Amino acid sequence: LLVSQERLDEVLFNMGITYQAANLLGQAIKWRKVLIEKYPESEVAKKALYDVGANYHAIAMYKDAADYYEQFSKKYSGETNAPVALQNATAFRLGLGDYEKALDDAELFIKNYTSGSKKKPIEVAMVAYSIGQIYKRQKMWGDVIKHYDSFTKKYKASGVVDLRIRAYVEIGEAWTQKKDQKKAMAAYAA
């Protein structure tokens, strides 16, 4: 069986689908990477880039998943699944303790999806909220207070009341860590 050179990208793409359907994710990843490397401008390489991230995600290889999700969301920010890819990458970086990349991903998400046709206000608020968790995990209490104070003001009318309530709790907890019970109680009362 001979396949024309013009369609090899589609053959590789279909191999990835077939291996994934057989739960052979290592093979699916292998052939999708070949597709991405050999045919980077192919329309199906775009999908394969996301799929490699999703395959790594499925087998709990979160650093690799984050790498591919980041590549996909940076190269194809207008694609439907780009916001989800970048949200996943942010969460994985945070969970892995890679705070610098988590912060970069969060800031890119906010930049890409705050306005315009790709606007995602609830998701932006959720990612903006997660930035405070980066500071909290590093016990940077002043930055936690500053971030969540800004968050409560910026997202006052965004429909994320639950996140605003949680932000006030985070402010209170940060003040408690700083041994200022009066300010902590004021934050809890807000």
Disulfide bonds with the S-S distance in Angstrom:
none
